[in-house]
Amino acid sequence: MADKKFTVLDLLSLELHGHDEINLRCVAGRKGLTRPITVPDINRPGLALSGFYESFAYQRVQLFGRGEVAYLNKLESEGRLDTIKQFFTFAIPCCIFAHNLEPSSSFIDFAEENECALLVTDLESTELSNRLVRLFSNIFAPRKTMHGVLVEVFGEGILLCGHSGVGKSETALDLVERGHRLVADDIVEIRCVNGNTILGTGANSLISHHMEIRGLGIINVSELYGVGAIREQKEIQLIVELEEWDSNKIYDRIGTNQRTMDLLGVKIPAIEIPVKPGRNLPIIIEAAAMNERLKKMGYNSARDFNQNVLKWIETGEAQAAYYGQDDNY
């Protein structure tokens, strides 16, 4: 659920563009614009209008297409207004009419009396359904904020984590210099969409593309490198944990054991990269991004290496190399 109450007025006031536009306008029931939308779904009220209210999903936004409007007109022409009156006894968030269809005068009167907002859009009902479901999945998605830097490398969303001062921002800046894109620095807001996709964006859109570089101060990445060096949001597909090199710790040198990190209930692949002077972190992260893309395409370098070693052992060449003529046992 959303952190704060999301109302019909908020839905009407959203600035959406392109394939996300819903083009809503209010035609009646303006007193109902303050009603909250609490369920991230929609309902086609055909059965309810026919008088079956036992399983009426009144908590959802009610969508009226050509079929529902035609049935409303039939009810009005027959003088059967009790069903419509009963419809508005429920605490409905709002009613949306697709195809630029206008509600009838009787329907408007009932809506005004019960303070229920009536909205109209020029979109077709099917397209409007898809856009509303996609919109609500974003608005009501579980979310939290994390300390880290989110970058896009070769199309892969990579979240850089680690203790303060380990070099996350400097590494991200080097990646931007190499042609990759910055999504957010320092504070990353993540949200789970559709139950299996983790999207990351800046916690504050006004400062998300600014970076703090110790010894240099605050820089504006979009101004320095152009708008092609930034991105508003990106799916997190790999987590890279940067940590100070520990000579007593055994690091993974083959990569056969795939680590994951849980973000809002979704397992995200994760790797540890030790940091010490002389290591070129941007190149390592680029290789990690390309390796992750190879895994999604069905090729695993570590697994292939392991299989080749086993095949080499089975051929007998390994025994011959190990038990050489110079060895005496």
C-alpha positions as CSV (number, residue, x, y, z in Angstrom):
1,M,0.0,0.0,0.0
2,A,1.0,3.6,-0.5
3,D,2.7,5.4,2.4
4,K,0.1,8.2,2.4
5,K,-3.6,8.3,1.4
6,F,-4.1,8.4,-2.3
7,T,-7.4,10.2,-3.3
8,V,-9.4,10.6,-6.5
9,L,-8.1,14.1,-6.7
10,D,-4.5,12.8,-6.7
11,L,-5.5,10.5,-9.5
12,L,-7.0,13.4,-11.4
13,S,-3.9,15.6,-10.8
14,L,-1.2,13.1,-11.9
15,E,1.1,14.4,-14.7
16,L,1.4,11.4,-17.0
17,H,2.8,11.2,-20.5
18,G,2.9,9.0,-23.5
19,H,1.5,5.5,-23.0
20,D,0.7,6.3,-19.3
21,E,-1.8,9.1,-20.0
22,I,-5.3,8.5,-18.8
23,N,-6.8,11.9,-19.8
24,L,-9.3,12.2,-17.0
25,R,-11.7,15.0,-16.4
26,C,-14.4,15.4,-13.7
27,V,-18.0,16.0,-14.9
28,A,-19.9,15.6,-11.6
29,G,-19.5,14.8,-7.9
30,R,-16.6,17.1,-7.2
31,K,-17.3,16.8,-3.5
32,G,-16.2,13.2,-3.8
33,L,-12.7,14.0,-5.1
34,T,-11.3,13.7,-1.5
35,R,-12.4,10.0,-1.3
36,P,-9.4,7.7,-0.9
37,I,-8.5,4.9,-3.4
38,T,-7.4,2.0,-1.2
39,V,-7.5,-1.0,-3.6
40,P,-5.1,-1.2,-6.6
41,D,-7.6,-2.7,-9.0
42,I,-10.7,-1.8,-11.0
43,N,-14.2,-3.3,-11.4
44,R,-16.7,-3.5,-14.2
45,P,-20.1,-3.1,-12.4
46,G,-22.2,-5.0,-14.9
47,L,-23.5,-7.5,-12.3
48,A,-24.1,-4.8,-9.7
49,L,-26.2,-2.8,-12.1
50,S,-28.3,-5.8,-12.8
51,G,-29.1,-6.0,-9.0
52,F,-26.6,-8.6,-7.8
53,Y,-24.7,-6.9,-5.0
54,E,-23.6,-9.9,-2.9
55,S,-20.0,-9.9,-4.3
56,F,-19.9,-6.2,-5.3
57,A,-16.2,-5.0,-5.3
58,Y,-17.3,-1.5,-4.3
59,Q,-13.8,-0.6,-2.9
60,R,-12.4,-0.5,-6.4
61,V,-12.6,2.2,-9.0
62,Q,-15.7,1.5,-11.1
63,L,-15.1,1.4,-14.9
64,F,-18.0,2.0,-17.3
65,G,-17.6,1.0,-20.9
66,R,-20.1,0.9,-23.8
67,G,-21.9,-2.1,-22.4
68,E,-22.4,-0.6,-18.9
69,V,-23.6,2.7,-20.4
70,A,-26.0,1.0,-22.7
71,Y,-27.5,-0.9,-19.8
72,L,-27.8,2.3,-17.8
73,N,-29.7,3.9,-20.6
74,K,-32.0,0.8,-20.7
75,L,-32.6,1.1,-17.0
76,E,-33.5,4.8,-17.3
77,S,-35.8,4.2,-20.2
78,E,-37.7,1.5,-18.2
79,G,-37.8,3.7,-15.1
80,R,-35.8,1.2,-13.1
81,L,-33.8,3.7,-11.0
82,D,-33.8,1.8,-7.7
83,T,-30.9,-0.3,-8.9
84,I,-28.8,2.8,-9.7
85,K,-29.8,4.3,-6.3
86,Q,-28.7,1.2,-4.5
87,F,-25.4,1.4,-6.5
88,F,-24.5,4.7,-4.8
89,T,-25.3,3.5,-1.3
90,F,-21.8,1.8,-1.3
91,A,-18.7,3.9,-0.6
92,I,-17.4,3.8,-4.1
93,P,-14.1,5.7,-4.7
94,C,-15.2,7.0,-8.1
95,C,-16.7,6.1,-11.5
96,I,-14.8,6.4,-14.8
97,F,-16.6,6.5,-18.1
98,A,-14.5,5.4,-21.1
99,H,-14.9,6.3,-24.9
100,N,-15.9,9.9,-23.9
101,L,-19.3,8.5,-22.9
102,E,-21.3,11.0,-20.7
103,P,-23.3,9.7,-17.8
104,S,-27.0,10.3,-17.9
105,S,-28.7,13.1,-15.9
106,S,-30.2,10.7,-13.4
107,F,-26.9,9.0,-12.8
108,I,-25.3,12.4,-12.3
109,D,-28.0,13.4,-9.8
110,F,-27.5,10.3,-7.7
111,A,-23.7,10.9,-7.8
112,E,-24.1,14.5,-6.7
113,E,-26.4,13.4,-3.9
114,N,-24.0,10.8,-2.6
115,E,-20.8,12.9,-3.3
116,C,-19.3,10.3,-5.7
117,A,-16.9,11.7,-8.4
118,L,-17.7,10.9,-12.0
119,L,-14.7,11.0,-14.4
120,V,-14.6,10.8,-18.2
121,T,-11.8,9.8,-20.5
122,D,-11.4,9.5,-24.3
123,L,-9.6,6.1,-23.9
124,E,-11.2,2.8,-24.8
125,S,-12.2,0.7,-21.8
126,T,-9.6,-2.0,-22.5
127,E,-6.7,0.4,-22.9
128,L,-7.9,2.4,-19.9
129,S,-8.0,-0.8,-17.8
130,N,-4.4,-1.7,-18.7
131,R,-3.1,1.8,-17.9
132,L,-5.0,2.0,-14.6
133,V,-3.7,-1.4,-13.4
134,R,-0.2,-0.4,-14.4
135,L,-0.6,2.9,-12.7
136,F,-2.0,1.5,-9.5
137,S,0.7,-1.2,-9.4
138,N,3.3,1.6,-9.2
139,I,1.4,3.8,-6.7
140,F,0.5,1.0,-4.3
141,A,3.8,-1.0,-4.7
142,P,5.7,-1.8,-1.4
143,R,8.7,0.5,-1.1
144,K,11.6,1.5,1.0
145,T,14.8,3.6,0.8
146,M,18.4,2.3,0.7
147,H,21.8,3.8,1.0
148,G,23.7,3.2,-2.3
149,V,24.2,4.3,-5.9
150,L,22.1,3.0,-8.8
151,V,23.6,2.9,-12.3
152,E,22.8,1.4,-15.6
153,V,25.6,-0.5,-17.2
154,F,25.1,-2.2,-20.6
155,G,21.4,-2.1,-19.9
156,E,21.7,-3.8,-16.5
157,G,20.5,-2.0,-13.4
158,I,23.3,-2.3,-10.8
159,L,22.9,-1.2,-7.2
160,L,26.3,-0.3,-5.6
161,C,26.2,-0.9,-1.9
162,G,28.8,-0.6,0.9
163,H,29.9,1.4,3.8
164,S,30.3,5.2,3.6
165,G,33.6,6.2,2.0
166,V,34.3,2.9,0.3
167,G,34.1,4.6,-3.1
168,K,30.6,4.0,-4.5
169,S,30.1,7.5,-5.9
170,E,33.6,7.7,-7.4
171,T,33.0,4.3,-9.0
172,A,29.7,5.4,-10.4
173,L,31.3,8.6,-11.7
174,D,33.9,6.6,-13.5
175,L,31.1,4.5,-15.1
176,V,29.3,7.6,-16.2
177,E,32.6,8.8,-17.8
178,R,32.8,5.5,-19.7
179,G,29.3,6.1,-21.2
180,H,27.0,4.5,-18.7
181,R,24.1,6.2,-16.9
182,L,23.4,7.3,-13.4
183,V,19.9,6.7,-11.9
184,A,20.4,7.8,-8.3
185,D,23.2,8.6,-5.8
186,D,23.3,8.2,-2.1
187,I,19.6,7.5,-1.4
188,V,17.8,5.1,-3.6
189,E,14.0,4.5,-3.3
190,I,13.1,0.9,-4.4
191,R,9.6,-0.5,-4.9
192,C,8.3,-3.9,-5.8
193,V,6.1,-3.9,-8.9
194,N,4.0,-6.9,-10.0
195,G,5.4,-8.9,-7.1
196,N,8.7,-9.8,-8.9
197,T,10.2,-6.6,-10.3
198,I,12.3,-4.2,-8.2
199,L,12.4,-0.7,-9.6
200,G,14.9,1.9,-8.3
201,T,14.7,5.7,-8.5
202,G,16.0,8.7,-6.7
203,A,14.3,9.4,-3.4
204,N,14.2,13.1,-4.3
205,S,13.8,13.9,-8.0
206,L,15.3,17.3,-7.6
207,I,18.7,16.1,-6.3
208,S,18.9,12.4,-7.5
209,H,21.3,13.2,-10.3
210,H,23.7,15.2,-8.1
211,M,26.7,13.4,-6.7
212,E,28.9,14.1,-3.7
213,I,32.5,13.5,-4.4
214,R,34.8,13.9,-1.4
215,G,37.3,16.6,-2.0
216,L,35.3,18.0,-4.9
217,G,31.9,18.6,-3.5
218,I,28.5,18.4,-5.2
219,I,28.4,18.0,-8.9
220,N,25.4,17.9,-11.3
221,V,25.9,14.8,-13.6
222,S,23.2,15.9,-16.1
223,E,24.8,19.3,-16.6
224,L,28.4,18.0,-16.8
225,Y,27.8,14.9,-19.0
226,G,24.4,15.7,-20.6
227,V,21.0,14.2,-20.3
228,G,22.2,11.0,-22.0
229,A,24.2,10.2,-18.8
230,I,21.1,10.0,-16.5
231,R,18.0,7.9,-16.2
232,E,14.9,8.5,-14.0
233,Q,14.3,4.9,-12.9
234,K,15.7,1.4,-13.6
235,E,15.0,-2.2,-12.6
236,I,17.6,-3.5,-10.2
237,Q,19.0,-6.6,-11.7
238,L,22.3,-7.0,-9.8
239,I,23.7,-5.9,-6.5
240,V,27.4,-5.1,-6.1
241,E,28.6,-4.9,-2.5
242,L,31.9,-2.9,-2.3
243,E,34.0,-3.6,0.8
244,E,37.5,-3.0,2.0
245,W,39.9,-5.8,1.1
246,D,40.2,-8.2,4.0
247,S,43.3,-10.5,3.7
248,N,41.8,-12.9,6.2
249,K,38.6,-13.4,4.2
250,I,38.2,-16.0,1.5
251,Y,36.6,-14.5,-1.6
252,D,34.8,-16.4,-4.3
253,R,37.3,-17.0,-7.1
254,I,35.2,-19.2,-9.4
255,G,31.7,-17.9,-9.2
256,T,29.8,-21.2,-9.0
257,N,28.0,-20.2,-5.8
258,Q,25.4,-17.6,-6.8
259,R,24.6,-15.2,-3.9
260,T,21.3,-13.3,-3.7
261,M,20.0,-10.5,-1.6
262,D,16.4,-10.1,-0.6
263,L,14.8,-6.8,-1.6
264,L,11.1,-6.5,-0.6
265,G,10.7,-10.2,-1.0
266,V,12.5,-10.6,-4.3
267,K,15.8,-12.4,-4.7
268,I,18.3,-10.3,-6.6
269,P,21.7,-11.7,-7.7
270,A,24.5,-10.2,-5.6
271,I,28.3,-10.2,-5.7
272,E,31.0,-9.0,-3.4
273,I,33.9,-6.9,-4.8
274,P,36.8,-6.2,-2.5
275,V,38.3,-2.8,-2.8
276,K,42.0,-2.0,-2.6
277,P,44.5,0.2,-4.5
278,G,45.2,-1.0,-8.0
279,R,41.8,-2.6,-8.7
280,N,39.9,-1.1,-11.6
281,L,36.4,-1.3,-10.2
282,P,34.6,0.2,-13.3
283,I,36.0,-2.5,-15.6
284,I,35.1,-5.2,-13.0
285,I,31.6,-3.9,-12.8
286,E,31.3,-3.8,-16.6
287,A,32.4,-7.4,-16.8
288,A,29.9,-8.3,-14.0
289,A,27.1,-6.6,-16.0
290,M,28.0,-8.4,-19.2
291,N,28.4,-11.7,-17.3
292,E,24.9,-11.3,-15.8
293,R,23.4,-10.7,-19.3
294,L,25.1,-13.9,-20.5
295,K,23.5,-15.8,-17.6
296,K,20.1,-14.6,-18.7
297,M,20.9,-15.8,-22.2
298,G,21.6,-19.3,-20.8
299,Y,25.4,-19.2,-20.6
300,N,27.2,-19.4,-17.3
301,S,30.9,-18.9,-17.5
302,A,31.7,-20.5,-14.1
303,R,29.5,-23.5,-14.8
304,D,31.0,-24.0,-18.3
305,F,34.5,-23.8,-16.8
306,N,33.6,-26.4,-14.2
307,Q,32.3,-28.8,-16.8
308,N,35.4,-28.4,-19.0
309,V,37.6,-29.2,-16.0
310,L,35.6,-32.3,-15.3
311,K,35.8,-33.4,-18.9
312,W,39.6,-32.8,-18.9
313,I,39.9,-35.0,-15.8
314,E,37.9,-37.8,-17.4
315,T,40.1,-37.9,-20.5
316,G,43.1,-39.1,-18.5
317,E,45.3,-36.1,-19.5
318,A,45.0,-34.8,-16.0
319,Q,46.2,-38.1,-14.4
320,A,49.1,-38.2,-16.9
321,A,50.1,-34.6,-16.0
322,Y,49.8,-35.3,-12.3
323,Y,51.5,-38.7,-12.2
324,G,54.5,-37.8,-14.5
325,Q,57.5,-39.9,-15.1
326,D,59.6,-37.9,-12.7
327,D,57.2,-38.6,-9.8
328,N,57.9,-41.6,-7.5
329,Y,55.4,-42.8,-5.0
